[in-house]
Amino acid sequence: MREHEQSGRAGIGDRGRRPNVLLVMTDQHRADALGCMGNRTVQTPNLDRMAHRGVIFDQAYVQCPVCMASRAAIHTGRYPDTLRMRSMGLLPPDEVTLAETLKRAGYRTGMFGKLHFTPQGYTLHDRGADRPVFDAGFFLEDAGILSAATRAAVEDPYKRNYGFDVCVGVEDLLWGHYLDWLAEVSPEHRKYAVAENWGRKTDGVKYNQSPPAIPRFRSHVSDFFDSGIPAELHPSRFIVEKTLEFIRENRGGPFFAHCSFVDPHHPFNAPSPFSRMYPPEEMTVPAELDLEACYPTGLPEGVQKKIDRHIRFPNELWQWALANYYGMISHIDDCLGRLFDGLEAMQLLENTIVVFTADHGEYVGDHRLLYKGSLLFDGLVRVPLFMTRAGTLQGGRRVSAMVQEIDICPTVMSQLGLPIHPGVQGRDLSAVLRGESEQGSERVYCELDELPDKTYMPSQMIRGDRWKLNYFPGARTGMLYDLREDPDESRNRYSDPECHAVRHELMMDLLDHHYRAKDPLPIRLSQA
């Protein structure tokens, strides 16, 4: 109650005058895969025009290179380690999210697409649900965090469903809402959707079944397809249509709409006609890699296995992957054109803070790797980020300073004149947005915990303007790169005697970071 009273005193006016908030997120989207970020191949005109209306952050970094922990960090402004969610897991329901804070301030809150605060595989395979479950109470006992406090959190109307009033989920495995819609508008396409969606078996069709799926490079990968789903029936289109419905219904405001895409996360299956937009033979072939120069000996088994497998992929696979990856991004951009045009037509764009980012990047050929994992190269940990607010932020500005994804939540709060929750660990970037400061983070950090199947192994990253250290706890080895001399991160200096002093300093900085990043809650109220 106390926090709600503080929000009420923030004084941001009546419902009609308060800015709306639109948070748009893509999944597995590299920072350099946008036109506004300097990519001369991928076509993203709608995102580019929106970015140039606001402030673009050229060096934004995530706190975790996989979906769940990264998304939780964005929505809470807290480090994954603080959240007890270091890779895949469950966001504890007593954490304070952006949606909860805005709901307490009188906002109508809606989530459309991929939230991923709760476990997908468990939801589908252990509990038999084919759509995301946003009620954390569904998982508390099995996750080992059932208590009076967590039970009270899921029963709190402001915290229920992590603060969202309306939830229409579409996640990697959980397509129930989308398939229901597809059955209404084009039932003949259900079989194609099922065959290209992980983990499902519906109407006698299962994933990767050919036909109706048309797999590509099947001897190497299981998730490259010539898609049978047209663009107008794709999940990305469904997510945007549901977001627009919510905005129309709540145009009197204020509203918080979270429009969150599953793409360009694999499977790589851009819908037609975007699957043909970029000829594979015109795509760049990844450079050959000197393995001994790039990687240390003694890497964890799961990490080494990924390297050994992916470097054997043929050049044609890499070209096809990049062409489809760009096609998926251009399709998202096309969908967002509908969303931005809809906001403009409703005369809402001038009074809406728009934030665009991604939860992490994608290798897509960097170091001849695919997808994501424990090798924290910049293509995986650097993401697009821009913010717009008409009449407040100068359009077309670029910020070169390094920032972190945990900075998004406190910055939005500050832009709305709302108090920042004391548990937030990110920085308020409002002065940077206004051009009053160029100060970013001296260091940025990223971490990953292991999974039981060893797909991911423990990894820690600390990065400054020049030097970057990727350390593997337990394996006692790592990777050190001089980004000034080696921006492609191809020459590992971890064991170079000339770099021992730099490595020692970064290790100490990493240790200091873990001390400084401890949970600030509960607040110390007295000395005794």
Protein Blocks (a to p, Z undefined) as FASTA:
>chain_A
ZZmmmmmmnonojfklpccddddddehiafklcfklopakbccfklmmmmmmmccdfbdc
dfbfbfklmmmmmmnopafklnopabbccddfkbccfklmmmmnopacddehjfolacfk
lmmmmnopabdcfblklmmmmnopacfklmmmmmpmklggghpabdcdddfklmmlmmmm
mmmmommlmmmmmmmgghiaeehiaehiacfbdcehklmmccbccdfbdfklgfklmmmm
mmmmmmmmmmnopaddddddfblcdcddddcfklmmpgfklpccdddddfklmpcghiaf
klmmmmmmmmmpcfklmmmmmmmmmmmmmmmmmmmmmmmmmmmmnopmmmcccddddfbd
cfklpaoighiajblcfklmpccdddddehkacghiacfbdcdfklmmmmmmmmnopacd
fkbcbdcfklmmnopaccdcfbdcddddddfklmaccddddddfkbccdddehjlpaddd
dfklmmnopaccklgmklmmmmmmmmmmmmmmmmmmpcfbdcdfbfZZ
